[in-house]
Every structure is written in structure tokens, then in C-alpha cells.
Amino acid sequence: MLKKLFILACVLALPFLSQGQSQTTRGTVISEADKHPIIGANIQVKGKTVGTITDLDGNFSLDASETDVLIVSYIGFKTVEVPVEGKLQFNIELFEDNQLLNEVITVGYTTQRKVDLTGAVGVVKMSDVEDTSSGNVMQALKGRVAGMQISTSGAPDGGSTIRIRGIGTLGNNDPLYIIDGVPSKRSMNELNSNDIESIQVLKDASSASIYGSRAANGVIIITTKKGKAGETKVDFRASLTAQNYARSLNLLNAKERAAVQWRAALNDGVDPNFGVYNFKWHRENEADILDDVIFPEYLDSKKTMRPADTDWQKEVGRTGIIQNYNMTLTSGTERGHALFSLDYYGNDGIVKGTDFSRISTRINSDYYLVGKMIKIGENLSLSKIRKSVVDPGWILNLTHEVWPIVPVHTIDGSGWGGPVSGMGDRHNPVRIIQDNKQNHEDFLRLFGDVYIDIEPVKNLHLQSKFGIDYTGFWKRNTQLKYVSGFMSENTNRVDNNANYGGNWIWSNTVNYKFDIGKQNFDLLAGQELIKYSYEEFSAGRNDFAIETPEYMYLNVGTGDMRVGGWATSYALASFFGKLNYNYDNRYLLSTTLRYDGSSRFGKNNRWGTFPAFSLGWRVSQEQFFTEVLSVVSDLKFRYGWGRTGNQEIGDYASYGIYQALYGSRPVDEPDYGTAYDIYGNGSGSLPSGFRRTQMANPNLKWEGTTQNNMGVDMGFFDQKITFSFDYFHKLTKDILVNPPFIGTIGEGGDRWVNGASMKNTGFEAVATYYGKVGEVEYSVAANASHYSNKITKLPEDVIGSYAGNGNDQTILGRPLSSMYGYLADGLFRTQAEVDSHVAQTGKGLGRIRYANTNNDDKIDDDDRIWLGDKDPELLYGINISAKWRNLDFSMFWNGVYGLKVDNGVKRYSDFIGFFSGHNYGDRTLDAWTPQNPDSTIPALSLNDLNNEQRFSSYFVENASYLKLANLELGYTLPPMENAKFLKNVRFYFIGQNIATLKSKNFTGIDPEVPNLTYPIPFSLTFGTNLTF
């Protein structure tokens, strides 16, 4: 009986068992367009690790059950899913994916297909940077956009300096940011990078002139994420980063610091036994040999400090931790869409006391009314930032300056170590950090817009938008009493500072898109009003009985109260129009006109006109071309011309400004109570009244930048290979300058004028390749750019403020960053070389020999020459990414070629006579001596009789580099069929600032940050992305 039941059970189970049995499935994959077989197409069984690729004839075979689904994909084609359903043979056609060509981007008040662009626009692929640990998305873009140069530091607040197509003016060169249609000039560290959907960089005037008077330095358009139709989705992202010094200046320890002072004293012919140290040495083979350094038992007369061997960099440094948590909720229906995000970013920094944290939230939504005729929505974000008030640059400088013999604390541990007689007046950096741990800055920013969009007829949009960029700032700074060596403060104090301000913007646009036969029209007209205001208040008081933050408020202080405050504002009114024309997807035209009026300029030149046009020819759409070169999937020639402006000067630069002065004159304010400053230099003693501090200029007008751009875009093999190239010529006139006033003008000779001109030329190239080897899909993207800059005009009374001698050698015709100085011609290595050289004050053995470039009988200012400029010859970036099944990998290199820098680190690392009270770098241990004649480092000296601090080619070094900036490895878990809520899981590891290839002649710390500023750290990140 049991046997019969078993047989019956097996028979009943056969239908179910057969569903899981594998069968050999075969097929052919071809292109729908030309019916040719596709070689190397990827065939994957959904949810499994089974897969294969097509052969030379497009054929494939693999094992799959009848319930499986085949995923068929190939680069340049749309991916399809094919249910097996028991079939044994398949003929699969793949359709070309023109997403790269049909990509829509934002270009100034409207959108446009990328393929129809006629200007120079850089598009950022956000997936390449979304996992990076920087709190400022612009830092992550370094080297990724051709023509955009980004200078960064490793400071937690993520500051960066951005230059698009080089320096274009003598004043403010920052680009304009447009975030969801709202303009801003503020730092991007206040924006949550997880909220960003896309970034476009408008580089030439034809694309940027729609923003008129603010677009001369380029425009960066940022669009934030929006809700999407479909089921509600929750994305959670979390990452943890550990960071530390990638490299640092090697400083002397206590004994080495003493040894270099001993050597310098002997070189100068003075007894080294003075100050803190005493030495024992002997002579051997005509050389002085140091036997011992004798440290005093106590450093100070009060016997509170013993000699130490403090590594100040280690004392203020730490492993910095970055934490980032982000939650984004999206939902949408046919009636509207919504997005809500909440984000926390905290960066401790690798220097103690430099903490930075940001909490931000965002809500973006839109809703349709009256069918879909009316659309209302908003894009609003609120951010709160807290950062330390400690200046990290000051702290880092102190670590290089305070002697290592100085202890952190006094002997009993209750007091602070500090300098003693013979040392420089440099603060204990650990004390600075500790005494400021309760001090911080709080910053609040409300940013965004609300809008209504009415579509009364198809493709006619009437939109009104009101935007706001409101900021509030609060800082409370308490200074405590202290004693630190001979440095002390006997008075405590509290200073409060508060300010608020920002923009409101109201814009109204009409946009109409229509077709007439093969002609496509896109018309835009608009009006915009912007008002900016800012107000600040400060107050402070001294003398508090108890030194605790909870007690030290202004009302309990007993000292005099200090108060101050000021305010400023400006307004901008604009009218603009734009036409995009497309004939048969072949011939393209774009024209723009903007008319701006700004309160910052003189009443005679308050308004400015900024026109532009661009042309494009898509040769690849011509029938004669497709018949001859079918491998070319896209070929477009572009030309653009336009004029943009720059209004980045003071809000009242065109006005005459007077200062009211009352009462008797304090000693430290000689103009107090002065009615007329006849010499313009702060002298005089007339009765109280008003003093003019700036002359009016009613003719002050806009800086105008005219730019020509020629470009070509190419694509091959269905966009597997793409290439673009741009050449630009940029001329800026009427640059705003503030010449030094002439005493004979009298009081208030200070005055802004239009008086300078500058020219920039350069090129940009971008190339991408998408390939596949087996199951591995990969891509390589590279970009390179070059620009050159020349000053073509300057007022005569301003020329002396720039490099050159102000007479026959001027900055005119040269780059703004040109370096002018002495040519260092090695060191004097023999007395004969010293004696035979022309007159040079301070020359001697081991000293720098300066070239006699003008061939007279002495070294003086007339021997200075041009030593190059600080503009790189080439900026470039290389991104390589690959994907195999669920693994993804990417690495990004960014580099600079032909970069010369003034390596300020050498002033610390190679000399001790420049800063006699400081510590120094360890290169001083290899300085020139008769026993070390091949050294290129000057002989040590307590003085600088040879004036080696003067700027010379000794400090100019090649800072070219190639840096592995980002290396990422990620893994996405296979779909979990039984998971009801968890839809996607991805883990990743990232290393940043991993390796640097640099010139062997560069002696600084990091060629990317060539001076003693906050270093860019090495970091490791682990993160996870979850989708519910």
C-alpha cells in the first residue's frame, strides 16, 4: 500500500517538477534597423547567474527553464526581457537606443534636446559622483568638466574656487549658479548633493547670455530631483568615511631644530650658545661636528615648563570621520508628483576644532488642476549648518611655527605651554582649539521657489515663479583669559554677531513650441525682478566674573559695551527673449537678447543689452552623408557669438560715500572729528562733520565680455564613440578697477572706473567610448582643456599694482598670473665664484647666486625678468568604469600639465633666516656646507643678508601632476523575490586622493595644494544604498 501511495505521489508531482527542469534554449539577436546580427549581445537569465553572449552570427544557446525570463542587452540598444514559456528557439530584434542623442537638458529658463544644442554646454553625469564623501558637490566635479577649473582644500566646509574658461576679469570670477531657476552666488556646501538630479555648465556666451549681466564667468545650472509617477519609493543612503593626512610637511624635532640653529650660527661666525640651547662640538678635518645639544632643565624662569619634543602636527591632527545619511521619499500619480528628503552630513575634519555639520530637508512637488491645463508646484529646501569658528589655516601655520621644544602643557598639567624669550610670538595651537571648543557659527538657509504654469493651448506655457534665497547667521565668540609662556590675555570677552539677508526673485515667462512642416520653433519671452538685501548687527563686552559659556552673556559683563551694524542692498530688473529654430533636425539656430538694469551702476549707464546667437548644422542627418559614412551616427558643426556682463562690484560703487564723524578724536582714529581730509590720507583736525570716502562715478557701466565659440560634435557606431571639440575666443572690456587716488584730488579720491581689458583663448575636447568584452560592459571618458589669458589694457595708475616694474616691463600683453622676479642661478660653491660675480649684497659661499640679466655691474631690481605664469598648459580628466553582472567598478584620474607655482612651502622647509622664531622643515638638514657641496639648498643663516626672501625662480616649481582621485567598487545584491519591501540593495567602497604622480623637481607637500593650507586628505568610504 505504501509503495502505491509513493508512486501516486511521484506521478502527481511530475508537472511541478518539470517546471523547474532546464532546457537548452537557442536564438539569434539582430538589429531591428538593418537586420544585421549583433555580436556580443548579453543574454542573462533574470534573477540568476546564468548567462552567455552571442557569437559572430548573433547566435546564442543556454539552459533555461520555461518559467525563466531572458534579459537581452547590448550597448547602443534598448534592453528587452523575453519570457521563455517553454520555447526552444528565439529570434530577437533590438531597437536602437538614442537616449544619448535625445537627452534633454536645462539651458536657461527652458529645456532642449542635447542633440539640438548649438552652444558650449558641459553635462555632468551625476552617477559618477553621487557616492563621493565631499559635502560640496562642486569638489567632486574637479577634472570632470572640460574647461572648468576647480581649486579645492580639504577643509570640512568644502570650500572651492571655480573658474570657467579661465580668469576673465580683475575682480570677482565666480560663476553664477541657477538652482531650479533661482540664481545664487553662494557656496554649494549648503546644498545637499543627494538632492541633485543634473548639472549643466554653460561655458560660452551664446548659451549663457540669457542670464545677461551675471553670466560673464559662466553659468552652472543645477536641477534637483522630482517625484515620479508610480508607486511610492523610499531610498536610504548611508556612508561612513575615515580620512587622514595624505602627506604633510616633515618638520624638525627638538634636537634637529637646535642643530640647524647651531649650524646657522657657525655659518654666520657667531657663538651658537645663546637663547634656549647650549651646544658641544668639535672640529675634525676642517669641519664642525656637533656632539650634543644641552637643553635647560626649565624653559621659563618660573620653572613651569620643561623642554619637550612636541609634534604639533600630531597634537592638532586626528583621523577625521565623515557621516552622511540621506532618506528620500518619492511618489507620483497622473495628478501630480512629490519628493521629500532629509539629509545629515557631518565632517569632523583631520584638524581638531574644524568640525562642520549640515542638516537639510527638501520638498519638491507639483500638481495638475483643471485637467492638465494648470500646474502648480514648489521646490523648497531648508538647511542648517554649524561650523567651528577656529581658522584652520591659522592652526596649521602654528603647527609649523611653534618650536617643538615647547610643551603642550605646563609641568602640573593645568596650564598651557608657550613661547619663551628668543622664540617667536606664536600661540599654542592646542590652546586655541581648546579655548574655542564652545564657539561656533550657525547658519540657516531657506532656498527655493513656488510657481504656477498655465497651458491654455498645447505647448503654450505661461509661467510665473517666485523664488527666495534667505540666509540667517549667528556667531557667539568667547575669549578666555590665558597664560601661555610670555603670551597672555588678562581680559575675557564675548562678541556676538548676527546677520540676515538674501534675494527674492520674481520671474514671468511665456514659452511656445510649435511645428510648421519640417520647421520646429521654440519661443521664449520673459521678465525678471531681483532684490537683494543684507543687514548685520554685532555687540560685544569684556570682563566676566565666571568663565563658563552658560554665564558669559552680555548682560553680566562689567566692561564697556561695543555695538555695530550695517546694511546694504541692490536691485536688478531684466527683460529677455530667446528663439530656438530647427529645420528638419539638420539646421539649427538659437538667438537670445537680454536687457538688464542694475542699481549698482551709474545713472548714465544703468542698463545694458546682451545679445547672442548660435548656429548648428547636423551633417549626419543629410542624406548624402548617411549613404557615404553610415558608421558616423552624429556629426554636428556649431558656431556661437554672444555678449555677457559682470556686475560683481560693491552695491554702492557708483555713489559718492560720506562718513559721519562726531566728537573728540581718539588717538587710534586720526580722522575722527575731521570735516575735510585734504590729503586723503587720514590726517587733519577740523571740527566734527562729514568726510567723503569715495567719489561718485555716474558713468560707471557694465563689464562687457564678447565671446566666439566654434565646435564640432561627433558620434560613431551608434554613439559607442563620441567626441566633441570647442575653440573659444573671449574678450572682456571696461573691466571695473579701483585705482589708487592721487593726493592732489583731496579727500575721498577713491573712485571706481571702467579701465581694463583682458583676452582669453583656448580649447576643450571630450571623448567617450562604450565597449563590451564578454559579460563585462565598460566605458572610458576623457576630457582635456587649455586656456591662455592676456591683459590687454590697464589704466596707467594701476599698472604698478601688478607684476612688472611699472615702466618698461609691465603686465600688459601677459597673463594676469604672470610671475616677475630674479633668476636664481644656483649657489655659490667656491670662493672664486663669489669673487668673480658682480656686486650682490650678501653674497657668499652657499648663498643663492642671482643672474645679472641686464649685464651691468650689479644685482638690483633691473635684473628681474618674467618667470612664467601660474596658468596650466593643460587640464585633463580620465574616468574608467566597468560592470560585470552585479559588480561595478570605476576609477577617476584628474591631472594638470605645465603648471608652475610659487612653492611657498620652501620658505619654511629650506630657510631659517626668514622666520627666526619658528620651526622649520627637514630639508634644512640637507643644506649646503663645504662638506655637502652638491646640495641645492642654500647654506643656513640666522639672517637674510642675501635677501633670499625676494621672489625668484628658486621658488618657482613645476607642479604638474596626475592624481588617482577616486576608486570605487560596488556590488548590488540580486533581486530578492520574496522581499516584500526591500527592492534594491547596493554596497560600495571608495578610496579618494589615493596616489599622486608628480614632477620629481616639485619639493612641496601636494602639487594640487602647493602651499600651507588645509591639506586634501586621503579617505576611505563604506556606504550602502537601500530602496524600499
KOLKE-424185 format. One record per residue (C-alpha): y, z, x. Coordinates in steps of 0.5 Angstrom, whole numbers, plus 500, padded with zeros to 3 digits. Example, Ala and Ser with C-alpha at 12.3 -4.5 7.8 and 13.67 -1.06 7.14 Angstrom:
<atoms>
491516525;498514527;
</atoms>
This chain:
<atoms>
500500500;505502506;503495509;505491503;512495502;513494509;512486508;516486502;522490505;522484511;522479506;528482502;532483509;531476511;537473508;541478511;538478518;539470518;547471517;547475524;543469528;546465532;546457532;548452537;555449535;558443537;564439536;570434539;577436540;582431539;590430539;592428532;598424534;594419539;586421537;585422545;580427547;583434549;580436556;580443557;582446550;580453549;574455544;574462542;569466537;574470533;573478535;568476540;568475548;564468547;568462548;568455552;572450554;572442552;569437557;572431560;571427553;573433549;566436547;564443547;558447545;557454544;553459540;556462534;553465527;555462520;560467519;564467525;571463526;572459532;579459535;581453538;588452542;591448547;598448551;603444547;599444541;598449535;592454535;588453529;582457526;576454524;570457520;563456522;560456515;553454517;556447520;553445527;558439528;565439528;571434529;577438530;584435531;590439534;597438532;603438537;607444537;614442538;616449538;620449545;624443542;625446535;627453538;633455534;638459538;645462536;651459539;658462537;658463529;652459528;645456530;643450533;636447535;636448542;634440543;641438540;645443545;650439549;653445553;650449558;646455555;641459558;636462554;632469555;625469554;625477551;618477552;619477560;623483560;621488554;617492557;621494563;624501564;631500565;636503560;640497560;637490558;642486563;639489569;632486567;635479567;637479574;635473577;632470570;638466568;641460573;648461574;648469572;649473578;648481576;649486581;646493580;645500582;639505581;644510577;640512571;646510567;644503568;651500570;651493572;656488574;655481571;658474574;657468570;658462575;662466580;668469580;673466576;680470576;683475581;683480575;677482570;671477571;666481566;663476560;664477553;658480549;657478542;652482538;650480531;657477531;661483533;665482540;665487545;666488553;663495553;657496558;650494555;647501557;649503550;644498546;637499545;634494548;628494544;632492538;634485541;631479539;634474543;639473548;643466550;648465555;654461554;656458561;660452560;667451557;664446551;659452549;664458550;671455548;669457540;671464543;677462546;682467550;676471551;671466554;673464561;668469564;662466560;659469553;653473552;650472545;645478543;642477536;638484534;631484530;631483523;626485518;621479516;617477510;610480509;607487509;610493512;609494519;610499524;611498531;611504536;612503543;612509549;612509556;613514562;616512569;616515575;621513580;623515587;627512593;624505595;628506602;633511605;638512611;634515616;638521618;638525624;635532624;639538627;637537634;638530634;645531631;646535637;643531642;647525640;654529641;651531648;651524650;657522647;661528650;658526657;660518656;667521655;667525661;668532657;664538657;659538651;659545651;664546645;663548638;657550635;652547640;650549648;646545652;642545658;641539662;640536669;641529673;635525675;635518678;643518676;641519669;643525665;637529662;637533656;633539657;634544651;639545645;642552644;643554637;647560636;644566632;649565627;654560625;659564622;663570624;661574618;654573620;652570613;649563615;643562621;642555624;638551619;634544619;636541613;634534610;640534605;637527602;631531600;634537598;638533592;632528591;627528587;621524583;625521577;622521570;624516565;621517558;622511553;620512545;621507540;619506533;621500529;619499521;620492518;618490511;621484507;620480501;623474498;628478495;630481502;628484509;629491512;629493519;629501521;629503528;629510532;629510540;630515545;631513552;631519558;632518565;632524570;634520576;632520583;638524585;638531582;644532577;645525575;641525568;642520563;639520556;640516549;638517542;639511538;638508531;639502527;638499520;639491519;637489512;639483508;638482500;639476495;643476489;643471483;637468486;639466493;646464492;649470495;646474501;649481503;647485509;649489515;647490522;649497524;647502530;649509532;648511539;649518542;649518550;649524554;650524562;652528568;659529570;657529577;659523581;652520584;656516589;659523592;653527592;649521596;655521601;655528602;648528604;650523610;656527612;654535612;651537618;643538618;644545622;648548615;643551611;643550603;644558602;646564606;641569609;641573603;640567598;645569594;651565597;652558599;651555606;657550608;661548614;664552619;669551625;668544628;665541622;668536617;670539610;664537606;662540600;655543600;652537595;646542592;652547590;656541587;649540583;648547581;655549579;656542575;649543571;652546565;657540565;656533561;659528558;657526550;659519548;658516541;658509539;658506532;657499532;655493527;657489521;657488514;657481511;657477505;654470505;655465499;651459498;655455492;651449493;646447498;647448505;655450504;655457506;662462505;661468509;666474510;664479515;667486517;665489524;666495527;665498534;667505534;667510540;668517541;668521547;667528549;667532556;668539558;668541565;668548568;669549575;667556578;669560584;665559590;665560598;661555602;663556609;670555610;671551604;672556598;675556591;678562588;680560582;676558576;678553571;676549565;678542563;677538556;677531555;676527548;678520546;676515541;677508539;675501538;675495535;675493528;674485526;674481520;672474520;671469515;667462516;665456512;659452514;657446511;651442514;649435510;646428512;648421511;643417512;641418519;647422521;647429521;653433520;654441522;662443520;665450521;671453520;674460521;679465521;678472525;682478526;681483531;685490532;683495538;686502538;685508543;687515543;686520549;687528549;686533554;687540555;685545561;686552563;685557569;683564570;677566566;674573567;667571566;664565569;659563563;659557559;659560553;665564555;669559558;673556553;681555553;683561548;680566553;683564559;689567562;692561566;697556564;695551559;695544561;695538556;696531556;695525552;696517551;694512546;694504547;692498542;692491542;691485536;688478536;689473531;684467531;683460527;677456529;673450528;667446530;663440529;656438531;654431530;647428531;645421529;638419529;636425533;639421539;646421540;650428540;657430539;660437539;667439538;671445538;678448537;681455537;688457536;689465539;695469538;695476542;699482542;698482550;703476552;710475552;713473545;715466548;707465550;703469545;699463542;694459546;690453544;683452547;679445545;673443548;668437546;661435549;656429548;649428549;644422549;637424548;634418551;627420550;628418542;630411544;624406542;625402548;624408552;618411549;614405550;615405557;615412559;610416554;609421559;616423558;617428552;624429552;630426556;637428555;643427558;649432557;657432559;662437556;669439557;673445555;679450556;678457555;682463556;683470559;687476556;684481560;690485562;694491560;695492553;703492555;703488561;709483558;713489556;718493559;716500560;720506561;718513563;722519560;723525565;727532563;728538566;729540574;725536579;718539582;717539589;711534588;715530583;721527586;723522580;723528575;729528572;731522575;735517571;735511575;731510581;735505585;730504591;724503586;720508591;720514587;727517590;733519587;736526584;740524578;740528571;735527566;733521563;729515563;726511569;724504568;717503571;715496569;719490568;718485562;716478562;717475555;714468558;707472560;702467558;694466558;690464564;687458562;680455565;678448564;671446566;667440566;659440566;654435567;647436565;640433564;634436561;627433562;620434559;613431561;607431558;608434551;613439554;608442559;613441565;620442563;626441568;634442567;640441572;647442571;653441575;660444574;667444576;671450574;679450575;683456573;690456573;696461571;692467574;695473572;698477578;702483579;706482586;709488590;716489588;722488592;726494593;733490592;731489585;732496584;728501579;722498576;721492580;713492578;712486574;706481571;707474572;702468572;702465579;695464582;690458581;682458583;677453583;669454582;664448583;656449583;650447580;644450576;637448576;631451572;624448572;617451568;610449568;605451563;598450565;590452564;584453568;578454564;580460560;586462564;593460561;598460566;606459567;611458572;618458571;623458577;631457577;636456582;644456582;649455587;657456587;663456591;669459590;676457593;683460592;688454591;695457589;698464590;705467590;708468597;709475596;702476594;698472600;699478604;694482600;688478601;684476607;688473613;694474617;699472611;702467616;698461618;691464616;691465609;686466603;689459601;683454600;678459602;673463597;676470595;671474598;672471605;672476611;677476616;676480623;675480630;669476633;664481637;662478643;656483645;657489649;660490656;654491660;656491667;663494670;664486673;664484665;669490664;674488669;674480668;675481661;682480658;686486656;683490651;685497649;679502650;674497653;669500658;661500659;657500653;663498648;664492644;667486647;672482643;672475643;679472646;679467641;686464642;685464649;691468651;691474656;690480651;686482645;690483639;691481631;692474633;684474635;682475628;678469625;674467619;667470619;665467613;665470605;660474601;658469596;651467597;649460598;643460593;641465588;634464585;628467581;621466580;616468574;609467574;605469568;597468566;593470560;585471560;582473554;585480552;588481559;595479561;599479568;606477570;610478577;617476578;621475584;628474585;632472591;638471595;639466600;645465605;648472603;653475608;655482607;659487610;654492612;658499611;652503613;653501620;659506620;654512619;648509623;651506629;657510631;659518631;666517633;668514626;667521623;667526628;665532623;659528620;652527621;649520623;643515622;638515627;640508630;645512634;638515638;638508641;645507643;647503650;646507656;645505663;638507662;638503656;642496658;639492652;641496646;645492642;648499639;655501642;655507647;656513644;663516644;667522641;673518640;674511638;679509643;676501643;678501636;671499634;672501626;676495626;673490622;669485626;663481626;659487628;659489621;657482618;650481617;645476614;643480607;638474604;632477601;626475597;624481592;618483588;622486582;617486577;609486577;606487570;598488568;597489561;591489556;590488549;584491545;580486541;581486533;578492530;575490524;574497521;581500523;585500516;592502519;592500527;592493527;594492535;594496541;596494548;597498554;600496561;602498568;609496571;611496578;618495580;622494586;615493590;617489596;622486600;622480605;629480608;632478615;630481621;637482623;639486617;640493619;642496612;638500607;637495602;640488602;640488594;645494595;648494602;652500602;651507601;651507593;645509589;639506591;635502587;628506586;621504587;618505580;611505576;611505569;605506564;606504557;603503550;605498544;601500537;602496531;600499524;
</atoms>
